[in-house]
């Protein structure tokens, strides 16, 4: 069969158009990015310590962007526009891991309010800053507001409980005590947000890891104080997170399909 130029050109044009991938299909095949929101225990910090978020990418097959900042709480991270920044960055199917608790305690009612303390409670309670007069909300309010906004952009949100401090201080095991109140608060935030949100009890995973490792090893993870870990300690904490995700420690999270094999095994 012979084709005239007038019939051949439309056929070639149609074939070329069909072969070119659409922008939408390219977006659909792009692997998700993990964004991290948290405090110094997760953030990139200066030697001799570092946050666990800097090591998480070793145990995932997708990119990790660490937006955690030292000294922040759920309240100050919100007020500084840092959740809003992540909200602008995420695209559908991205994953945001949120972990706060170390800087969220105390009371905002004091004249010395540090700008980080949340209003006591887990619901709609409000306080007023004794320093600035700012209306202060609960820890759960800040987490749930951020979680819902991120999910509305198509992201998946993982609420990760805060990591423990050194549970082998002075050679004595303290891991049998009740965890800080922000651990169950984070679990409640995930339940309240519902679809698109999940919870990982990172506190429990690290506690099990520290008990297995023992006093001598764990104390080497804390060269400066009882809160901030060395790079080696931060790496172990990242491994505990990956293992908790792999075991569906608190239900399946959006992170699980992107765990790198072999998955770490740091706790029993």
C-alpha positions in Angstrom: 0.0 0.0 0.0 1.3 3.5 -0.9 0.6 6.6 1.2 0.5 10.1 -0.2 2.3 12.8 1.8 -1.1 14.3 2.8 -2.1 11.0 4.4 1.3 10.0 5.8 1.9 13.2 7.8 -1.2 12.9 10.0 -0.4 9.2 10.7 3.2 10.1 11.8 1.9 13.0 13.9 -0.7 10.7 15.6 2.0 8.1 16.3 4.3 10.7 17.8 1.6 12.0 20.0 0.7 8.6 21.3 4.2 7.6 22.0 5.0 10.7 24.2 4.3 10.1 27.9 1.9 12.6 29.4 2.9 14.8 32.3 0.2 13.2 34.5 1.5 9.7 33.9 5.0 10.8 34.8 3.7 12.2 38.0 1.9 9.0 38.8 5.0 6.9 38.4 7.3 9.2 40.5 8.2 7.5 43.8 7.1 9.3 46.9 9.4 11.5 49.0 9.5 11.2 52.7 9.5 14.6 54.6 10.5 14.7 58.3 9.1 17.2 60.9 10.5 17.1 64.3 13.0 18.4 66.9 16.8 18.0 67.5 16.4 14.3 68.2 15.4 13.9 64.5 17.3 16.9 63.0 20.7 17.3 61.5 22.8 18.8 64.2 26.5 19.5 65.0 29.1 17.0 66.2 29.3 15.2 68.6 25.6 14.4 68.2 23.1 14.0 65.4 19.4 13.2 64.9 18.0 9.9 63.7 16.3 11.5 60.6 19.8 11.9 59.1 20.1 8.1 58.9 16.6 7.0 57.9 17.4 7.1 54.2 19.8 4.2 54.7 16.9 1.9 55.4 14.4 3.2 52.7 14.4 2.9 49.0 13.0 6.4 48.5 14.3 9.9 49.1 14.2 11.5 52.6 14.1 15.3 53.1 14.8 16.2 56.7 13.0 19.3 57.7 13.3 18.8 61.5 14.8 21.7 63.4 16.5 21.7 66.8 14.7 23.2 69.7 11.2 23.0 68.1 7.9 21.8 69.4 4.6 21.1 67.7 3.6 24.7 68.6 6.7 26.5 67.5 7.0 24.4 64.3 3.5 25.5 63.5 4.0 29.2 64.4 7.2 29.4 62.4 5.4 28.2 59.3 7.4 25.0 59.0 4.4 22.7 58.6 3.1 25.2 56.0 6.4 24.9 54.2 6.2 21.1 54.0 2.5 21.4 52.9 3.7 23.5 50.0 6.3 20.9 49.0 4.3 17.7 49.2 2.6 16.1 46.2 0.1 13.2 46.3 1.5 10.0 47.8 4.4 11.8 49.6 4.9 10.7 53.2 5.4 13.0 56.2 6.8 11.6 59.4 6.0 13.9 62.4 7.8 13.4 65.8 7.6 15.9 68.7 7.4 15.7 72.5 10.8 16.6 73.9 10.1 20.4 73.9 6.3 20.5 74.3 6.0 20.2 78.1 5.8 22.9 80.8 3.1 25.6 80.8 2.6 28.5 78.4 0.9 30.5 81.1 4.1 31.7 82.7 5.6 35.1 82.1 8.7 33.1 81.0 6.8 31.2 78.3 9.4 29.8 76.0 7.1 29.8 72.9 7.2 26.0 72.7 5.0 24.7 75.5 1.6 23.3 74.5 -1.6 23.9 76.4 -2.3 20.9 78.7 -4.9 18.5 77.4 -5.6 16.6 74.2 -8.7 18.3 72.8 -9.9 21.8 72.3 -8.4 23.3 75.4 -6.8 26.7 74.9 -4.4 28.7 77.1 -2.9 32.2 76.8 0.8 32.8 76.8 1.8 34.6 80.0 4.5 36.4 78.0 2.9 37.4 74.6 -0.8 36.9 75.1 -0.8 34.4 72.2 -3.6 31.9 72.2 -1.9 28.5 72.7 -3.5 25.2 71.7 -2.9 21.6 72.8 -0.2 19.3 71.4 -2.9 17.3 69.7 -4.4 20.3 68.1 -1.1 21.3 66.4 -0.4 17.7 65.2 -3.9 17.1 64.0 -4.2 20.4 62.2 -0.9 19.8 60.4 -1.9 16.2 59.6 -5.2 17.1 58.1 -3.7 19.8 56.0 -1.0 17.5 54.6 -3.5 14.7 53.9 -5.7 17.2 52.1 -2.7 17.7 49.7 -2.7 14.0 49.1 0.2 13.1 51.4 0.3 10.2 54.0 1.1 11.2 57.5 2.9 9.0 60.1 2.8 10.2 63.7 5.9 8.8 65.4 6.2 9.0 69.1 9.1 10.9 70.6 12.3 8.9 71.2 13.3 8.1 74.8 16.2 9.8 76.6 19.0 7.6 77.9 17.2 4.8 79.7 20.5 3.5 81.3 21.4 6.7 83.2 23.9 5.9 85.9 23.8 2.2 84.9 20.2 1.8 86.1 17.4 0.6 83.8 14.4 3.0 83.7 12.6 1.6 80.8 9.8 0.0 82.8 8.3 3.4 83.8 5.3 4.9 82.0 6.4 6.8 78.8 6.0 10.6 78.6 2.4 11.7 78.0 3.2 12.8 74.5 3.7 9.2 73.4 0.0 8.3 73.8 -1.0 11.7 72.7 0.7 11.1 69.3 -1.2 7.8 69.0 -4.4 9.6 69.8 -3.6 12.2 67.1 -3.4 9.5 64.5 -6.7 8.0 65.5 -8.4 11.4 65.5 -7.1 12.3 62.0 -8.2 8.9 60.7 -7.8 8.0 57.1 -4.4 8.8 55.7 -2.7 8.9 59.1 -0.9 6.2 61.1 1.2 5.8 64.2 4.5 4.2 65.0 5.5 3.9 68.7 9.1 4.7 68.1 9.5 5.2 71.9 8.7 1.6 72.6 10.9 0.4 69.7 13.9 2.3 71.0 13.2 1.2 74.6 13.3 -2.5 73.5 16.5 -1.8 71.5 18.2 -0.2 74.5 17.2 -3.0 76.8 18.7 -5.5 74.4 22.0 -3.5 74.0 22.6 -2.9 77.7 24.0 -0.1 79.8 27.6 0.0 78.6 26.7 0.3 74.9 23.8 2.7 75.2 25.8 5.1 77.4 28.2 5.6 74.5 25.3 7.0 72.5 25.1 10.0 74.8 28.3 12.0 74.7 26.9 15.3 75.9 23.7 14.8 77.8 20.8 12.3 78.3 18.7 13.4 75.3 20.9 13.9 72.2 22.6 10.9 70.6 25.9 10.4 68.8 25.8 9.6 65.1 26.0 5.9 66.0 23.2 6.2 68.5 21.1 8.1 65.9 21.7 5.4 63.4 20.5 2.7 65.8 17.3 4.8 66.5 16.7 5.0 62.8 17.0 1.2 62.6 14.5 0.8 65.4 12.0 2.9 63.5 12.5 0.8 60.3 12.1 -2.4 62.2 8.9 -1.1 64.0 7.5 -0.2 60.6 8.3 -3.6 59.2 6.6 -5.4 62.1 3.4 -3.3 61.8 4.2 -2.3 65.4 1.1 -0.2 65.6 -0.6 -1.0 62.3 0.6 -0.7 58.8 2.1 2.7 57.7 2.7 4.2 54.3 6.4 3.7 54.8 6.4 -0.1 54.8 6.5 -0.7 51.0 9.6 1.3 50.8 11.8 -0.4 53.4 15.1 -1.5 52.1 16.0 -5.2 52.6 17.4 -6.6 54.8 15.3 -4.7 57.4 17.4 -4.0 60.6 16.9 -6.3 63.6 17.8 -4.3 66.7 15.2 -5.4 69.2 13.4 -8.6 70.1 
